[in-house]
Amino acid sequence: MRDTAPHPTEPVGDRSSPYVIASALRTLQVLHAFAVPPHRLGLADVVETLGLERNQAYRSLKTLEAAGFLVQTGDSRFEPGPAAASLATASTRFHSASVIDVAGPFLDRLAEQTRETVHLFVRTGDRAVCVDRRESSQSVRLVSVLGRSLPLHAGAVPKAILAWLPATERVAVIGRLTELPAYTTRTVRDPEALEAELDTIRARGFSLSDEDFDASARGAGAPIFAADGVVVGGISVGGPSFRIDDDTLERFTDLVTHAATEISRTLALAGRS
């Protein structure tokens, strides 16, 4: 699934229609401004981006906050809230139905083979969204959150997606590293170090998350490609660090790489994305 959303300053819909509520359209345009990095804007940012009057922009922001589409942060900025996440998840799952359908049996098999948590992510712009999962049957396991949206610099699947992005898009993401969160002390925030890791990922065909996203978890991920060869997502398997030793992690890399390859091959044969 590729990012086809218009820029937030582009017109959306027919403004001239007599059925369009001007204030509602303006508020939705404010919400759409959060669709592009850094996904966190203050009042001044919205005014500058959309060319709105300050009072108009503020009222739209507070309306979206009241509806749960935005939440205010400690620095008086706003970021997408739970209502926006729910809507985004529904949209992503709808548009990724072919990937979810194809990947389902492979998720089942991978979960049976490893007895650990399995995730399917799809790429949406500069983020990876969890659209399907298989929970581990073990009492101590990774917490799995359907619909969770992650940046591409940490975690098994996000890094696998980032590694196979076109060079210009990859460079743009790496250029924003200072704006992206450090989840643990092992989260790579140095551009040169991340570039080197991405080179390694492309060379071996899989990525590793060794406590760089969750301080107590390890896992392996591999990319999924559409029929046209573009990376559209990835699959991962992981568990608590105390249970995933080096030998286990190596076994997981073989299993997850094979599963991702089979999903990509099935998508290619069907001519689907």
Backbone bond lengths (Angstrom), bond angles and torsions (degrees), N, CA, C in turn:
res aa  C-N    CA-C-N  psi(-1)  N-CA   C-N-CA  omega(-1)  CA-C   N-CA-C  phi
1 M - - - 1.474 - - 1.520 108.98 -
2 R 1.319 116.79 122.20 1.451 120.06 -178.00 1.515 111.33 -102.35
3 D 1.310 115.09 158.24 1.457 121.17 -177.33 1.519 109.20 -79.84
4 T 1.339 117.46 110.85 1.454 121.47 -178.49 1.520 112.20 -117.91
5 A 1.317 117.60 11.80 1.463 120.81 -177.55 1.521 110.55 -69.42
6 P 1.328 118.06 141.42 1.462 120.40 177.29 1.514 111.24 -70.29
7 H 1.306 115.85 159.09 1.458 119.80 175.35 1.521 108.42 -62.73
8 P 1.348 118.65 144.78 1.456 120.44 -175.52 1.513 114.88 -60.70
9 T 1.340 117.74 -19.20 1.465 118.86 179.20 1.521 112.00 -89.70
10 E 1.355 117.63 -5.99 1.441 120.05 178.59 1.524 110.06 -77.51
11 P 1.341 118.19 150.40 1.462 120.63 177.92 1.517 110.82 -62.53
12 V 1.300 116.96 140.37 1.454 122.53 177.27 1.517 107.59 -122.99
13 G 1.363 116.88 116.43 1.448 119.93 178.69 1.519 112.17 82.27
14 D 1.321 114.43 -177.32 1.462 121.60 -177.39 1.525 109.31 -97.85
15 R 1.325 115.98 103.57 1.463 120.49 -178.06 1.533 111.80 -66.35
16 S 1.341 116.52 -26.59 1.454 119.96 -173.19 1.523 113.37 -80.74
17 S 1.329 117.46 -10.23 1.459 119.91 -178.09 1.528 110.51 -62.25
18 P 1.337 117.30 137.28 1.477 119.81 179.11 1.520 112.49 -68.27
19 Y 1.329 116.48 -11.96 1.459 119.88 -178.53 1.528 112.82 -92.78
20 V 1.315 116.93 -3.72 1.465 120.51 -178.98 1.523 109.72 -82.82
21 I 1.334 115.49 128.86 1.463 121.58 175.97 1.531 106.99 -88.73
22 A 1.306 116.87 110.39 1.465 121.62 -171.57 1.525 112.00 -57.14
23 S 1.326 117.88 -43.73 1.460 120.07 -177.70 1.528 111.18 -67.54
24 A 1.337 116.49 -36.44 1.463 120.17 178.42 1.524 110.57 -67.52
25 L 1.340 116.13 -42.06 1.460 120.53 178.70 1.522 110.49 -61.22
26 R 1.335 116.30 -43.20 1.462 120.61 178.99 1.528 110.53 -61.49
27 T 1.319 117.20 -42.39 1.460 120.61 -179.74 1.522 111.03 -65.13
28 L 1.319 116.86 -39.43 1.460 119.89 178.22 1.525 111.45 -67.85
29 Q 1.328 116.63 -33.11 1.464 119.53 175.72 1.529 110.84 -66.69
30 V 1.323 116.61 -34.83 1.464 120.19 175.17 1.521 109.38 -63.78
31 L 1.329 116.48 -44.69 1.467 119.61 178.14 1.520 110.80 -60.37
32 H 1.332 116.35 -40.72 1.462 120.28 -178.26 1.524 112.20 -64.90
33 A 1.312 117.30 -24.94 1.461 120.42 178.91 1.526 111.82 -62.98
34 F 1.331 117.12 -21.74 1.457 120.99 -179.92 1.525 112.53 -83.74
35 A 1.331 116.97 0.62 1.456 120.68 -178.51 1.518 113.04 -77.27
36 V 1.331 117.33 -14.29 1.464 120.37 -178.71 1.530 109.39 -113.26
37 P 1.343 116.69 154.78 1.469 119.83 179.75 1.513 110.85 -55.39
38 P 1.328 119.36 145.95 1.471 125.74 7.47 1.520 114.45 -90.44
39 H 1.347 118.31 11.98 1.467 122.85 178.01 1.534 112.31 64.19
40 R 1.287 116.99 15.02 1.472 121.87 179.12 1.519 107.14 -142.01
41 L 1.330 116.88 117.29 1.458 121.39 -174.18 1.517 111.13 -133.29
42 G 1.321 115.33 146.73 1.450 121.37 172.36 1.521 109.92 -99.11
43 L 1.310 116.29 175.71 1.462 120.85 -179.56 1.526 111.43 -56.52
44 A 1.325 116.62 -45.75 1.467 120.40 -178.93 1.528 111.27 -62.20
45 D 1.330 116.69 -36.57 1.467 120.44 179.13 1.526 110.79 -63.79
46 V 1.331 116.43 -43.69 1.462 120.96 -179.32 1.529 110.42 -65.39
47 V 1.329 116.32 -42.97 1.460 120.50 178.87 1.528 110.18 -59.18
48 E 1.320 116.74 -45.55 1.462 121.11 -177.79 1.525 111.59 -69.68
49 T 1.333 116.95 -41.74 1.461 121.11 -176.71 1.520 112.85 -67.69
50 L 1.328 116.41 -42.63 1.458 120.41 -173.59 1.528 113.90 -103.44
51 G 1.317 117.20 -8.91 1.453 119.96 179.80 1.515 113.80 68.94
52 L 1.331 116.31 31.21 1.458 121.16 -179.94 1.517 110.77 -90.11
53 E 1.332 115.24 159.91 1.449 119.12 170.01 1.524 108.55 -69.96
54 R 1.311 116.13 149.08 1.460 121.43 -174.82 1.537 111.75 -57.33
55 N 1.311 117.23 -43.00 1.456 120.73 -178.64 1.528 111.33 -66.06
56 Q 1.347 116.10 -40.68 1.460 120.23 177.58 1.525 111.01 -61.45
57 A 1.321 115.62 -46.89 1.455 120.18 -178.65 1.524 111.15 -62.41
58 Y 1.329 116.51 -42.33 1.463 120.38 -178.45 1.527 110.73 -63.88
59 R 1.340 117.14 -43.17 1.453 120.57 -179.69 1.533 111.07 -64.32
60 S 1.313 116.34 -38.51 1.465 119.76 177.72 1.528 111.07 -65.63
61 L 1.312 116.76 -43.23 1.464 120.74 178.68 1.523 111.14 -60.82
62 K 1.311 117.34 -45.53 1.463 120.99 -178.26 1.536 111.18 -69.39
63 T 1.327 116.99 -32.41 1.469 120.03 175.89 1.518 110.41 -65.65
64 L 1.319 116.14 -44.86 1.460 120.48 178.33 1.526 111.71 -65.31
65 E 1.326 115.93 -35.14 1.463 119.86 176.55 1.530 110.40 -65.47
66 A 1.328 117.10 -43.44 1.458 121.53 -179.22 1.526 111.27 -62.78
67 A 1.331 116.48 -31.87 1.462 120.99 -179.37 1.526 112.92 -86.67
68 G 1.330 116.98 -3.13 1.455 120.63 178.42 1.509 115.22 86.36
69 F 1.346 116.90 5.22 1.456 119.27 179.62 1.529 111.94 -81.55
70 L 1.326 117.67 -21.58 1.452 122.67 175.49 1.522 109.01 -131.81
71 V 1.315 115.73 153.01 1.462 121.32 171.15 1.523 107.40 -128.83
72 Q 1.321 116.11 146.31 1.457 120.18 -179.44 1.515 109.48 -90.67
73 T 1.317 115.99 137.14 1.455 121.86 -178.40 1.528 110.28 -94.12
74 G 1.318 115.41 174.74 1.457 120.15 -177.89 1.500 114.24 -65.84
75 D 1.351 117.39 -19.98 1.469 120.49 179.97 1.529 111.99 -98.48
76 S 1.349 116.15 21.32 1.470 123.18 177.63 1.515 113.77 68.22
77 R 1.310 117.22 15.16 1.462 120.06 172.29 1.534 108.42 -94.21
78 F 1.314 115.35 177.72 1.456 121.47 178.42 1.525 108.92 -124.96
79 E 1.330 115.53 151.76 1.455 121.31 175.53 1.527 107.95 -144.14
80 P 1.348 118.02 161.34 1.463 120.31 -178.22 1.531 112.44 -55.89
81 G 1.327 115.36 137.60 1.453 122.12 -178.23 1.517 112.53 -103.92
82 P 1.329 117.42 -171.85 1.466 121.62 -174.66 1.526 113.94 -63.06
83 A 1.328 118.28 -34.83 1.463 119.61 179.25 1.526 110.65 -66.20
84 A 1.336 116.43 -39.07 1.462 120.44 177.29 1.519 110.39 -65.70
85 A 1.340 116.19 -39.23 1.461 120.47 179.43 1.524 110.83 -63.64
86 S 1.337 116.84 -42.26 1.466 120.75 179.95 1.521 110.94 -62.93
87 L 1.333 116.09 -43.74 1.458 120.60 -179.95 1.530 110.67 -66.40
88 A 1.320 116.07 -41.01 1.462 120.18 179.41 1.523 111.13 -64.55
89 T 1.335 116.32 -40.12 1.462 120.66 179.20 1.521 110.68 -63.12
90 A 1.331 116.62 -45.13 1.465 120.45 179.58 1.525 110.67 -61.12
91 S 1.333 116.22 -43.42 1.451 120.49 -179.99 1.523 111.49 -65.45
92 T 1.331 116.00 -44.36 1.462 120.18 -178.85 1.514 111.29 -63.69
93 R 1.323 116.79 -44.07 1.463 120.03 179.68 1.535 110.73 -64.74
94 F 1.328 117.22 -38.30 1.465 120.49 179.00 1.521 110.67 -62.89
95 H 1.324 116.45 -48.20 1.456 120.35 -176.74 1.531 112.55 -77.55
96 S 1.322 117.04 -12.53 1.465 121.01 -179.87 1.524 111.43 -107.76
97 A 1.323 116.32 18.17 1.466 120.09 -174.41 1.516 112.28 -56.74
98 S 1.345 117.49 -38.65 1.459 119.43 -178.14 1.520 111.27 -64.58
99 V 1.334 116.83 -41.50 1.462 120.24 178.77 1.525 110.13 -65.74
100 I 1.318 117.48 -43.21 1.464 121.26 -179.94 1.524 110.48 -62.34
101 D 1.326 116.83 -43.96 1.466 120.61 -179.46 1.523 111.47 -63.53
102 V 1.321 115.76 -45.67 1.466 119.88 -178.43 1.526 111.17 -67.16
103 A 1.334 116.80 -40.63 1.463 120.61 -173.79 1.521 113.37 -75.81
104 G 1.336 117.97 -22.05 1.457 121.31 -173.66 1.521 115.60 -46.55
105 P 1.344 119.28 -55.81 1.470 120.33 -179.19 1.527 113.48 -61.26
106 F 1.322 116.24 -32.42 1.463 119.71 -179.93 1.530 110.96 -73.60
107 L 1.331 117.02 -34.33 1.464 120.06 173.64 1.522 109.92 -62.78
108 D 1.330 115.69 -44.32 1.463 120.08 179.46 1.520 110.95 -58.57
109 R 1.323 116.17 -47.39 1.457 120.28 -177.22 1.523 111.37 -66.10
110 L 1.325 116.70 -41.62 1.460 120.26 -179.85 1.526 111.00 -64.27
111 A 1.319 116.84 -38.89 1.468 120.48 177.49 1.524 111.00 -64.67
112 E 1.334 117.18 -39.57 1.464 120.83 178.37 1.526 111.42 -67.05
113 Q 1.325 116.18 -38.94 1.461 120.63 -177.52 1.522 112.68 -70.20
114 T 1.320 117.38 -32.60 1.466 120.87 -172.11 1.531 114.09 -109.01
115 R 1.331 116.96 -24.57 1.459 122.91 -174.74 1.531 111.46 60.30
116 E 1.335 116.20 23.61 1.457 121.80 177.25 1.527 109.62 -118.89
117 T 1.326 116.31 174.82 1.461 121.74 -177.33 1.528 110.76 -74.54
118 V 1.321 115.38 134.57 1.461 122.72 -179.23 1.520 108.69 -118.66
119 H 1.326 116.46 136.46 1.461 121.53 -179.63 1.520 110.86 -125.70
120 L 1.327 115.31 145.43 1.463 122.98 169.68 1.517 107.35 -117.13
121 F 1.324 115.90 123.20 1.467 121.92 177.49 1.521 109.56 -116.48
122 V 1.322 116.15 149.32 1.463 120.78 169.58 1.521 108.13 -120.97
123 R 1.299 114.95 152.91 1.458 120.10 178.60 1.519 109.89 -82.57
124 T 1.317 116.12 131.78 1.458 122.48 172.09 1.516 106.83 -130.88
125 G 1.314 116.93 101.58 1.457 120.45 -176.23 1.516 111.06 62.95
126 D 1.328 116.28 -124.56 1.461 120.54 -179.44 1.521 111.40 -100.98
127 R 1.338 116.99 28.97 1.458 121.20 179.37 1.524 110.39 -137.61
128 A 1.324 114.95 162.77 1.460 122.01 175.30 1.520 107.65 -115.38
129 V 1.330 116.48 130.14 1.464 121.85 -176.49 1.520 109.41 -115.36
130 C 1.322 116.67 129.40 1.461 121.73 178.54 1.528 108.81 -75.41
131 V 1.334 116.98 116.35 1.464 121.15 -177.14 1.526 112.77 -111.23
132 D 1.319 117.88 -12.44 1.465 120.57 175.87 1.517 108.77 -159.15
133 R 1.330 116.25 161.90 1.467 120.22 -174.86 1.518 109.57 -162.14
134 R 1.312 114.60 163.20 1.446 122.25 170.39 1.528 106.26 -134.37
135 E 1.306 116.89 120.25 1.459 121.19 -177.26 1.523 110.78 -75.78
136 S 1.314 116.39 144.78 1.457 121.01 173.50 1.519 109.72 -66.19
137 S 1.319 115.77 145.94 1.468 120.57 177.84 1.526 112.36 -84.12
138 Q 1.322 116.14 -3.77 1.462 120.14 -176.72 1.531 110.87 -86.77
139 S 1.327 115.27 152.45 1.463 119.89 -173.69 1.526 112.60 -65.93
140 V 1.323 117.42 -37.61 1.465 121.97 175.59 1.519 107.14 -102.16
141 R 1.326 117.25 118.01 1.456 121.20 -172.53 1.524 110.30 -153.13
142 L 1.326 114.74 171.25 1.457 119.91 175.69 1.523 109.83 -70.71
143 V 1.325 115.72 142.49 1.460 120.40 173.86 1.524 107.65 -77.53
144 S 1.318 116.02 126.98 1.458 121.46 -176.62 1.518 109.49 -111.35
145 V 1.337 116.99 125.64 1.458 121.69 -176.73 1.526 109.33 -121.26
146 L 1.327 116.38 105.67 1.451 120.80 177.85 1.525 110.04 -66.97
147 G 1.323 116.38 132.17 1.455 121.22 -179.12 1.515 114.13 91.49
148 R 1.329 117.30 -2.86 1.458 119.52 -179.70 1.527 110.31 -65.07
149 S 1.314 116.06 134.95 1.459 122.50 -178.22 1.522 109.25 -112.17
150 L 1.325 116.58 125.84 1.460 121.54 -174.32 1.524 111.63 -125.13
151 P 1.330 117.52 145.09 1.468 120.31 170.62 1.521 108.90 -68.23
152 L 1.320 117.01 169.31 1.462 120.91 -167.86 1.524 115.14 -96.35
153 H 1.323 118.93 8.83 1.464 119.26 -173.39 1.528 113.94 -96.96
154 A 1.332 118.86 -5.52 1.462 121.18 -177.73 1.517 109.91 -147.45
155 G 1.322 116.34 149.33 1.454 120.97 -177.76 1.516 110.63 97.57
156 A 1.337 116.43 154.26 1.463 121.25 -172.69 1.524 112.87 -62.35
157 V 1.336 118.17 -58.10 1.466 119.56 -177.66 1.526 112.43 -70.12
158 P 1.343 119.40 -44.77 1.465 117.10 178.55 1.524 113.29 -52.64
159 K 1.323 117.35 -44.22 1.467 119.68 179.85 1.523 111.73 -68.48
160 A 1.334 117.04 -33.54 1.464 119.66 176.96 1.529 110.20 -64.60
161 I 1.329 116.81 -40.99 1.467 120.35 177.18 1.526 110.07 -64.22
162 L 1.326 116.13 -47.88 1.463 120.71 -178.15 1.525 111.35 -58.59
163 A 1.320 116.83 -39.12 1.461 121.09 -177.17 1.521 112.54 -61.37
164 W 1.329 116.80 -31.41 1.457 119.77 -176.62 1.521 113.94 -106.02
165 L 1.321 117.55 10.53 1.458 119.28 172.95 1.532 109.72 -68.33
166 P 1.340 117.40 154.12 1.460 119.00 172.02 1.530 109.93 -55.30
167 A 1.319 116.31 147.79 1.465 121.60 -172.04 1.529 113.03 -53.12
168 T 1.328 117.34 -42.85 1.467 119.36 -177.30 1.529 111.45 -64.43
169 E 1.334 116.63 -38.96 1.465 120.29 179.34 1.521 110.80 -70.93
170 R 1.311 115.98 -38.18 1.467 120.34 179.03 1.524 110.65 -64.24
171 V 1.313 116.40 -43.34 1.461 120.95 179.33 1.524 110.72 -62.73
172 A 1.335 116.18 -37.85 1.471 120.01 -179.70 1.521 110.82 -64.63
173 V 1.326 116.84 -41.32 1.469 120.19 178.50 1.520 110.34 -65.42
174 I 1.311 116.50 -46.47 1.463 120.28 -179.53 1.524 110.77 -62.68
175 G 1.325 116.94 -32.36 1.455 120.69 178.14 1.513 113.72 -66.21
176 R 1.337 116.47 -16.82 1.464 120.75 179.66 1.527 112.44 -102.45
177 L 1.321 118.01 15.49 1.465 121.23 -175.81 1.522 113.05 -55.25
178 T 1.327 116.63 -37.78 1.466 119.02 -177.68 1.523 111.75 -66.48
179 E 1.333 117.48 -19.88 1.463 121.35 178.69 1.525 112.21 -89.21
180 L 1.324 116.55 -12.78 1.455 121.34 -175.22 1.525 110.99 -92.12
181 P 1.335 117.12 152.58 1.468 120.12 -173.22 1.524 113.88 -73.93
182 A 1.321 115.64 149.11 1.466 122.79 169.82 1.527 105.96 -98.14
183 Y 1.318 116.76 103.14 1.466 120.69 -175.25 1.526 112.08 -72.71
184 T 1.325 116.17 -37.07 1.461 121.82 178.57 1.524 108.02 -141.96
185 T 1.315 116.20 179.36 1.466 119.88 177.46 1.529 111.36 -69.39
186 R 1.332 117.16 -12.77 1.460 121.21 -179.78 1.529 113.24 -98.68
187 T 1.311 117.40 -0.64 1.462 119.63 176.32 1.524 109.26 -66.40
188 V 1.323 116.67 124.32 1.468 121.02 -177.63 1.521 109.06 -77.94
189 R 1.321 115.61 121.25 1.473 120.96 178.99 1.535 111.58 -119.39
190 D 1.309 117.03 0.41 1.461 120.80 179.02 1.532 108.97 -92.59
191 P 1.331 118.45 122.77 1.471 121.10 -176.17 1.522 114.03 -55.57
192 E 1.319 117.53 -44.20 1.465 119.76 -178.66 1.520 111.12 -65.87
193 A 1.326 116.82 -40.44 1.463 120.37 179.39 1.526 110.85 -65.80
194 L 1.326 116.33 -40.20 1.466 119.18 179.43 1.523 110.64 -68.27
195 E 1.321 117.45 -41.25 1.465 120.48 176.88 1.524 110.59 -57.78
196 A 1.335 116.20 -42.87 1.461 120.37 179.90 1.529 110.63 -63.65
197 E 1.330 116.66 -41.19 1.463 119.60 178.75 1.524 110.88 -65.20
198 L 1.331 117.16 -39.87 1.467 120.44 179.14 1.525 111.22 -65.47
199 D 1.328 117.71 -35.61 1.468 121.35 174.61 1.528 110.12 -60.42
200 T 1.322 115.48 -42.66 1.470 120.77 179.87 1.528 110.41 -65.02
201 I 1.325 116.24 -42.37 1.466 120.98 179.81 1.529 110.40 -60.27
202 R 1.324 116.91 -45.81 1.468 119.80 -179.94 1.526 111.17 -64.81
203 A 1.317 116.42 -36.32 1.466 120.06 -177.82 1.524 112.21 -68.34
204 R 1.327 117.29 -37.69 1.467 119.40 -175.73 1.524 113.36 -99.22
205 G 1.340 117.40 -14.49 1.451 120.35 174.70 1.508 116.32 90.07
206 F 1.302 118.81 5.20 1.458 121.76 178.92 1.522 109.47 -152.07
207 S 1.327 115.47 165.34 1.466 120.71 178.73 1.523 109.35 -122.21
208 L 1.319 114.87 158.41 1.458 121.47 177.76 1.523 109.65 -121.81
209 S 1.300 115.53 143.26 1.463 121.30 170.76 1.522 106.10 -118.24
210 D 1.311 115.08 103.27 1.474 120.50 -176.90 1.523 108.11 -111.39
211 E 1.337 114.91 77.57 1.466 122.66 178.90 1.533 112.54 63.06
212 D 1.345 117.51 25.66 1.463 119.67 177.81 1.528 112.05 -91.60
213 F 1.346 116.09 -16.31 1.465 120.01 176.16 1.524 110.98 -113.10
214 D 1.298 115.96 -42.15 1.463 123.10 176.59 1.519 107.04 -122.99
215 A 1.323 116.92 123.37 1.468 121.39 -173.64 1.514 113.27 -64.45
216 S 1.320 118.07 -10.95 1.466 120.14 -178.21 1.522 111.77 -125.52
217 A 1.344 116.86 26.38 1.467 119.37 -176.71 1.524 111.52 -138.49
218 R 1.337 114.19 149.42 1.458 121.77 174.62 1.518 108.39 -133.45
219 G 1.323 116.00 149.24 1.452 118.52 179.32 1.513 112.20 -167.07
220 A 1.323 115.31 174.18 1.459 122.06 179.48 1.515 108.98 -130.44
221 G 1.328 115.87 146.41 1.455 120.94 179.95 1.513 111.39 -139.97
222 A 1.332 116.10 157.79 1.460 121.34 178.70 1.522 109.14 -144.19
223 P 1.325 116.85 150.78 1.471 120.92 -175.32 1.527 113.06 -79.47
224 I 1.315 115.13 153.97 1.459 122.66 173.10 1.525 107.32 -116.57
225 F 1.331 115.65 134.39 1.466 121.25 -177.57 1.522 110.94 -115.37
226 A 1.330 115.44 144.25 1.459 121.39 175.93 1.528 109.70 -77.89
227 A 1.326 115.12 178.01 1.460 120.02 -177.83 1.518 112.40 -59.97
228 D 1.350 117.37 -28.05 1.461 120.75 -179.51 1.523 113.18 -88.04
229 G 1.333 116.52 5.86 1.464 120.58 176.94 1.504 115.01 85.82
230 V 1.326 117.98 2.72 1.464 121.83 179.43 1.524 109.62 -85.32
231 V 1.326 117.34 136.28 1.455 120.63 178.62 1.530 109.31 -67.50
232 V 1.335 116.24 128.48 1.466 121.08 -177.69 1.523 112.61 -118.43
233 G 1.331 116.02 -10.09 1.464 118.38 -178.47 1.509 110.66 172.90
234 G 1.318 115.28 -154.15 1.452 119.58 -179.71 1.516 111.04 -173.71
235 I 1.311 114.94 170.11 1.452 122.50 -179.15 1.531 108.36 -129.53
236 S 1.320 116.65 145.62 1.464 119.88 -178.69 1.510 110.63 -142.02
237 V 1.320 114.32 160.23 1.461 121.82 172.91 1.517 107.06 -140.08
238 G 1.328 116.65 137.67 1.458 119.62 -178.48 1.509 112.13 -164.48
239 G 1.324 113.68 170.90 1.453 119.32 -179.63 1.515 111.18 -162.19
240 P 1.326 116.98 -173.17 1.466 121.49 -179.51 1.527 111.41 -61.28
241 S 1.318 115.89 141.60 1.465 120.70 -176.06 1.524 112.66 -58.31
242 F 1.324 117.97 -34.81 1.464 119.93 -177.11 1.530 111.68 -66.26
243 R 1.327 117.05 -19.31 1.466 120.82 -177.79 1.526 112.21 -102.82
244 I 1.334 116.49 -19.33 1.465 120.61 -175.69 1.525 108.99 -104.00
245 D 1.329 116.43 86.07 1.465 119.52 177.03 1.525 108.71 -80.63
246 D 1.336 116.38 -179.81 1.462 120.41 -175.02 1.526 112.37 -61.68
247 D 1.331 117.05 -41.08 1.462 119.97 -179.97 1.524 111.00 -64.56
248 T 1.335 116.04 -41.35 1.464 120.01 178.97 1.520 110.32 -65.20
249 L 1.326 116.68 -41.86 1.462 120.63 179.90 1.527 110.61 -63.53
250 E 1.318 116.95 -38.17 1.464 120.28 178.15 1.532 110.74 -64.59
251 R 1.332 116.49 -40.08 1.467 119.75 177.60 1.528 110.52 -64.16
252 F 1.327 116.05 -38.77 1.460 120.55 179.22 1.525 111.73 -63.21
253 T 1.341 116.62 -37.19 1.465 118.86 -179.27 1.521 111.00 -62.51
254 D 1.336 117.05 -39.37 1.470 119.99 178.14 1.523 111.04 -64.68
255 L 1.320 116.28 -43.96 1.463 120.90 -177.00 1.530 111.85 -68.07
256 V 1.323 116.60 -44.59 1.462 119.31 -175.89 1.524 111.03 -72.39
257 T 1.340 117.32 -34.27 1.463 120.49 177.48 1.523 110.50 -65.81
258 H 1.325 116.22 -42.22 1.459 120.22 178.36 1.524 110.70 -63.40
259 A 1.334 117.17 -43.99 1.464 120.83 -179.91 1.523 111.10 -62.06
260 A 1.334 116.87 -45.36 1.465 120.58 -179.65 1.526 111.26 -63.67
261 T 1.322 116.63 -38.92 1.465 120.92 178.41 1.522 111.11 -63.40
262 E 1.325 115.98 -42.08 1.461 120.25 -179.96 1.531 111.49 -67.81
263 I 1.318 117.37 -38.52 1.463 120.47 177.17 1.532 109.74 -63.80
264 S 1.327 116.34 -46.01 1.474 120.41 179.00 1.525 110.80 -61.55
265 R 1.334 116.91 -41.13 1.465 120.22 -179.53 1.530 110.76 -65.24
266 T 1.318 116.81 -40.51 1.459 120.57 179.11 1.530 110.74 -65.44
267 L 1.338 116.84 -41.38 1.470 120.14 176.28 1.527 111.06 -61.81
268 A 1.331 116.65 -40.36 1.455 120.92 -179.29 1.522 111.12 -65.73
269 L 1.330 116.35 -42.35 1.467 120.16 -179.38 1.525 111.09 -65.03
270 A 1.324 115.49 -32.95 1.461 120.10 179.18 1.514 112.32 -85.94
271 G 1.340 116.24 -9.67 1.457 119.99 -177.90 1.495 112.66 66.73
272 R 1.364 116.66 35.72 1.454 121.43 -174.15 1.517 110.69 -115.28
273 S 1.354 113.84 163.17 1.462 120.42 -179.24 1.509 110.04 -133.63
